[in-house]
Amino acid sequence: MAEKSPRTPIHAIPDDPEASTYRFIIVAAKRARQLQAGQRSYLPSTSKKPTVAAMEETRRGLVSYYDPVAEAESAADNGEQV
């Protein structure tokens, strides 16, 4: 039977109560697709796997994303019409 490898911090999904795990996974997956398509990584990496690089970039906050739901909620809180 194969032994389970311990979860290293580089492969762990952040446990931030303010951030969404689902959002982290979606943003990292889209960034991994960009890396596979030939975009350069923001970090010097020893890993050749785009998913690992994308997760680390996302974890460090180097990948920007647009959240239309959060923007709509913010606009509603300010009394603006969406």
N, C-alpha and C positions, 0 to 999 in steps of 0.2 A: 504494500500500500504506500502510495506517495505521501510524503510529509508535506504539510502546509507550510509555506514560507511565511515568516512573520511580516506583518504589514509595516512597511517602512513609511516614514512621513511623506516621501515623494509620491507614493501611490495612494495615500489616504485622501478621502474627500473631507474637506474642512467641516468642522462641527460648530460653525458659527450660527447662533440662533437668529441673528439678524439677516443672514443670507439664506437663500434657498438652495438646497442640495440639487433640486431639479434644474434650476437656472445654471448652477455651476457645471453640471453635466452637459447641458445643451450648449453653453458657451464654449466649453472645452472641446466638444465634438466638432463644432463649426470651425474652431481654430485648427483642429487637427486636419480637417479637410483642406483648409487653406495651406497648411504646411505640406500636405501630400501633393497639392497642386503646384508646389514650387516656391511658395513664399518663404522668405528667410525668417528664421527664429529670432525672437528678441533677446534670447539668452544664449550664451555659449553652452553647448550641451555635449555631454559625452554619449548620450543616448541617441540611437539612430531611429527610435520609434517616435513618430509624430504625436501619438496620443500622450506619451509621457511628457514630452516637451510642452504640449498644449495644456496639460493639467498644471504643470509648474508655472507656466506663464499666467494662466488664469488665477491660480492660487496667489500669486504675487501681485495681482491687480494690473498686469501689463496689457491685458486685452480689454478694450473698451467694447461696450455693447449698449444697445438701445432697448429699453423696457417700456413698451407702450402702455401697459397696465399701470405701472407706477406713475407714469406721466399723467395719465387720465385721472388717477386718484389725487395727485397733487393739484391738478387744475380744478377738480371738484372741491377740494378743501379750500382753495383760494376764491371760490365763487365764480370761476370762469366757466363758460359754456364750451363743451367739447364737441 
